[in-house]
Amino acid sequence: TCASLLDGLCKNGRLNEAVATFEDLEKKGFIPNIVIYNVIIDGLCEAGKLKDAANMFSKLLSRGLQPNCMTYSTMTKGLCKKGLLTQANQLLGKMEKHGCRPDQITYNTLIRGFLNNNEVRGALELIDVMTAKGFQADAETASLVFDLLS
């Protein structure tokens, strides 16, 4: 499928080729779905191209598509990797507002982002929020907490 092709390009260091292919397909009348947008957004975030990822996010909205939980989680991860924790937290709020319930992976991504940026208080607050919303610590969360305490 198209998504698999683009994902393979992104994961093999050929992001520019993936984006060019995406744009060529659009020019030829192909209408990408949210899965394809998610692949491109993930590739851009992994490459640290957050501005381009944000533009792609805006583009999917302008095309009438709705971001899904994967879209939000991918953007959140990209923001955390760049240390943009305020924006990542704001995106978490938008995610919930638009009906995408954050999952364990989303919370762990945010917690890791806070810890990697020496924001222990923010990490602890997120753990409190996560548990208040009914999530139980999984192995990943436990590992993050252990790292916090060591």
C-alpha contacts under 8 A as a table, 3 or more apart, distances in Angstrom:
res1	aa1	res2	aa2	distance
1	T	4	S	5.30
1	T	5	L	6.38
2	C	5	L	5.14
2	C	6	L	6.21
2	C	36	I	7.44
3	A	6	L	5.21
3	A	7	D	5.94
3	A	35	V	6.81
3	A	36	I	5.07
3	A	39	V	6.76
4	S	7	D	5.03
4	S	8	G	6.02
5	L	8	G	5.18
5	L	9	L	6.33
6	L	9	L	5.11
6	L	10	C	6.21
6	L	18	A	5.24
6	L	21	T	7.76
6	L	22	F	7.65
6	L	36	I	7.72
6	L	39	V	6.92
6	L	40	I	7.31
7	D	10	C	5.08
7	D	11	K	6.06
7	D	18	A	7.82
7	D	39	V	5.71
7	D	40	I	7.49
7	D	43	G	7.67
8	G	11	K	5.18
8	G	12	N	6.08
9	L	12	N	5.24
9	L	13	G	6.55
9	L	14	R	4.90
9	L	15	L	6.16
9	L	17	E	6.99
9	L	18	A	5.60
10	C	13	G	5.56
10	C	14	R	5.28
10	C	15	L	4.59
10	C	18	A	6.20
10	C	39	V	7.96
10	C	40	I	7.57
10	C	43	G	5.31
11	K	14	R	7.28
11	K	15	L	7.81
11	K	43	G	7.24
12	N	15	L	7.92
14	R	17	E	5.36
14	R	18	A	6.33
15	L	18	A	4.93
15	L	19	V	6.17
15	L	43	G	6.47
15	L	44	L	7.35
16	N	19	V	5.19
16	N	20	A	6.07
17	E	20	A	5.03
17	E	21	T	6.01
18	A	21	T	5.10
18	A	22	F	6.11
18	A	40	I	7.44
19	V	22	F	4.97
19	V	23	E	6.16
19	V	40	I	6.90
20	A	23	E	5.09
20	A	24	D	6.06
21	T	24	D	5.01
21	T	25	L	6.09
22	F	25	L	5.23
22	F	26	E	6.35
23	E	26	E	5.09
23	E	27	K	6.25
24	D	27	K	5.07
24	D	28	K	6.32
25	L	28	K	5.12
25	L	29	G	6.58
25	L	30	F	5.29
25	L	31	I	7.95
26	E	29	G	5.20
26	E	30	F	4.86
26	E	31	I	6.21
26	E	32	P	7.36
27	K	30	F	7.24
32	P	35	V	7.92
32	P	36	I	5.89
32	P	37	Y	6.87
33	N	36	I	5.54
33	N	37	Y	6.53
33	N	65	L	7.60
34	I	37	Y	5.00
34	I	38	N	6.02
34	I	60	L	7.69
34	I	65	L	6.82
34	I	66	Q	7.49
34	I	67	P	6.85
34	I	68	N	7.55
35	V	38	N	5.04
35	V	39	V	6.35
36	I	39	V	5.11
36	I	40	I	6.47
37	Y	40	I	5.23
37	Y	41	I	6.01
37	Y	56	M	7.37
37	Y	57	F	7.83
37	Y	60	L	7.14
38	N	41	I	5.03
38	N	42	D	5.91
38	N	70	M	7.06
38	N	71	T	5.54
38	N	74	T	7.64
39	V	42	D	5.19
39	V	43	G	6.21
40	I	43	G	5.06
40	I	44	L	6.16
40	I	53	A	7.79
40	I	56	M	7.97
41	I	44	L	5.10
41	I	45	C	6.08
41	I	53	A	5.02
41	I	54	A	7.99
41	I	56	M	6.59
41	I	57	F	7.26
41	I	71	T	7.61
41	I	74	T	7.28
41	I	75	M	7.43
42	D	45	C	5.07
42	D	46	E	6.01
42	D	53	A	7.76
42	D	74	T	5.84
42	D	75	M	7.50
43	G	46	E	5.16
43	G	47	A	6.24
44	L	47	A	5.13
44	L	48	G	6.32
44	L	49	K	5.05
44	L	50	L	6.59
44	L	52	D	6.68
44	L	53	A	5.46
45	C	48	G	4.98
45	C	49	K	5.52
45	C	50	L	5.52
45	C	53	A	6.17
45	C	74	T	7.39
45	C	75	M	6.91
45	C	77	K	7.76
45	C	78	G	4.82
46	E	49	K	7.52
46	E	78	G	6.70
48	G	78	G	7.02
48	G	82	K	7.40
49	K	52	D	5.47
49	K	53	A	6.25
50	L	53	A	4.81
50	L	54	A	5.96
50	L	78	G	6.74
50	L	79	L	7.28
51	K	54	A	5.07
51	K	55	N	6.18
52	D	55	N	4.96
52	D	56	M	6.18
53	A	56	M	5.02
53	A	57	F	6.14
53	A	75	M	7.56
54	A	57	F	4.89
54	A	58	S	6.21
54	A	75	M	7.87
55	N	58	S	5.04
55	N	59	K	6.06
56	M	59	K	4.84
56	M	60	L	6.28
57	F	60	L	5.39
57	F	61	L	6.59
57	F	67	P	7.81
58	S	61	L	5.13
58	S	62	S	6.26
59	K	62	S	5.01
59	K	63	R	6.27
60	L	63	R	5.04
60	L	64	G	6.61
60	L	65	L	5.43
60	L	66	Q	7.29
60	L	67	P	7.64
61	L	64	G	5.22
61	L	65	L	5.27
61	L	66	Q	6.22
61	L	67	P	7.51
62	S	65	L	7.39
67	P	70	M	7.76
67	P	71	T	5.46
67	P	72	Y	6.80
68	N	71	T	5.25
68	N	72	Y	6.54
68	N	100	C	6.59
69	C	72	Y	5.22
69	C	73	S	6.01
69	C	95	M	7.22
69	C	100	C	5.26
69	C	101	R	7.15
69	C	102	P	7.02
70	M	73	S	5.02
70	M	74	T	5.92
71	T	74	T	5.24
71	T	75	M	6.31
72	Y	75	M	5.21
72	Y	76	T	6.04
72	Y	91	L	7.10
72	Y	92	L	7.53
72	Y	95	M	6.25
73	S	76	T	4.94
73	S	77	K	6.13
73	S	102	P	7.83
73	S	106	T	5.63
74	T	77	K	5.17
74	T	78	G	6.33
75	M	78	G	5.07
75	M	79	L	6.20
75	M	88	A	7.79
76	T	79	L	5.15
76	T	80	C	6.16
76	T	88	A	5.02
76	T	89	N	7.92
76	T	91	L	6.73
76	T	92	L	7.39
76	T	106	T	7.64
76	T	109	T	7.65
76	T	110	L	7.30
77	K	80	C	5.11
77	K	81	K	6.17
77	K	88	A	7.79
77	K	106	T	7.94
77	K	109	T	6.06
77	K	110	L	7.21
77	K	113	G	7.81
78	G	81	K	5.18
78	G	82	K	6.52
79	L	82	K	5.26
79	L	83	G	6.31
79	L	84	L	5.02
79	L	85	L	6.66
79	L	87	Q	6.91
79	L	88	A	5.59
80	C	83	G	4.91
80	C	84	L	5.56
80	C	85	L	5.67
80	C	88	A	6.32
80	C	109	T	7.57
80	C	110	L	6.60
80	C	113	G	4.72
80	C	114	F	7.47
81	K	84	L	7.57
81	K	113	G	6.46
83	G	113	G	6.92
83	G	114	F	7.97
83	G	117	N	6.37
84	L	87	Q	5.60
84	L	88	A	6.27
85	L	88	A	4.85
85	L	89	N	6.05
85	L	110	L	7.93
85	L	113	G	7.14
85	L	114	F	6.88
86	T	89	N	5.18
86	T	90	Q	6.17
87	Q	90	Q	4.94
87	Q	91	L	6.07
88	A	91	L	5.06
88	A	92	L	6.30
88	A	110	L	7.44
89	N	92	L	5.00
89	N	93	G	6.55
89	N	110	L	7.80
90	Q	93	G	5.11
90	Q	94	K	6.41
91	L	94	K	4.92
91	L	95	M	5.97
92	L	95	M	4.98
92	L	96	E	6.38
92	L	102	P	7.41
93	G	96	E	5.26
93	G	97	K	6.12
94	K	97	K	4.87
94	K	98	H	6.10
95	M	98	H	5.32
95	M	99	G	6.57
95	M	100	C	5.27
95	M	101	R	7.00
95	M	102	P	7.29
96	E	99	G	5.20
96	E	100	C	5.18
96	E	101	R	5.49
96	E	102	P	6.95
97	K	100	C	7.43
102	P	105	I	7.87
102	P	106	T	5.67
102	P	107	Y	6.91
103	D	106	T	5.28
103	D	107	Y	6.46
104	Q	107	Y	5.22
104	Q	108	N	6.04
104	Q	135	F	7.01
105	I	108	N	5.07
105	I	109	T	6.00
106	T	109	T	5.11
106	T	110	L	6.34
107	Y	110	L	5.12
107	Y	111	I	6.07
107	Y	126	L	7.18
107	Y	127	I	7.87
107	Y	130	M	6.85
108	N	111	I	4.97
108	N	112	R	5.96
108	N	140	E	7.04
108	N	141	T	6.07
108	N	144	L	7.87
109	T	112	R	5.18
109	T	113	G	6.13
110	L	113	G	4.91
110	L	114	F	6.23
110	L	123	A	7.60
110	L	126	L	7.73
111	I	114	F	5.17
111	I	115	L	6.22
111	I	122	G	7.67
111	I	123	A	4.81
111	I	124	L	7.91
111	I	126	L	6.48
111	I	127	I	7.37
111	I	144	L	7.52
112	R	115	L	5.07
112	R	116	N	5.93
112	R	123	A	7.56
112	R	144	L	6.75
113	G	116	N	5.17
113	G	117	N	6.30
114	F	117	N	5.21
114	F	118	N	6.28
114	F	119	E	4.82
114	F	120	V	6.53
114	F	122	G	6.10
114	F	123	A	5.37
115	L	118	N	4.95
115	L	119	E	5.47
115	L	120	V	5.74
115	L	123	A	6.26
115	L	148	L	7.17
116	N	119	E	7.54
119	E	122	G	5.43
119	E	123	A	6.43
120	V	123	A	5.05
120	V	124	L	6.20
120	V	148	L	7.39
121	R	124	L	5.15
121	R	125	E	6.17
122	G	125	E	5.06
122	G	126	L	6.20
123	A	126	L	5.14
123	A	127	I	6.28
124	L	127	I	5.05
124	L	128	D	6.29
125	E	128	D	5.06
125	E	129	V	6.23
126	L	129	V	4.93
126	L	130	M	5.92
127	I	130	M	5.01
127	I	131	T	6.17
128	D	131	T	5.31
128	D	132	A	6.02
129	V	132	A	5.03
129	V	133	K	6.23
130	M	133	K	5.26
130	M	134	G	6.74
130	M	135	F	5.57
130	M	136	Q	7.77
131	T	134	G	5.13
131	T	135	F	4.88
131	T	136	Q	6.00
131	T	137	A	7.74
132	A	135	F	7.29
137	A	140	E	7.61
137	A	141	T	5.23
137	A	142	A	6.03
138	D	141	T	5.27
138	D	142	A	6.12
139	A	142	A	5.04
139	A	143	S	6.06
140	E	143	S	5.07
140	E	144	L	6.25
141	T	144	L	5.01
141	T	145	V	6.18
142	A	145	V	5.08
142	A	146	F	6.04
143	S	146	F	4.99
143	S	147	D	6.17
144	L	147	D	5.10
144	L	148	L	6.21
145	V	148	L	4.85
145	V	149	L	6.28
146	F	149	L	5.15
146	F	150	S	6.20
147	D	150	S	5.21
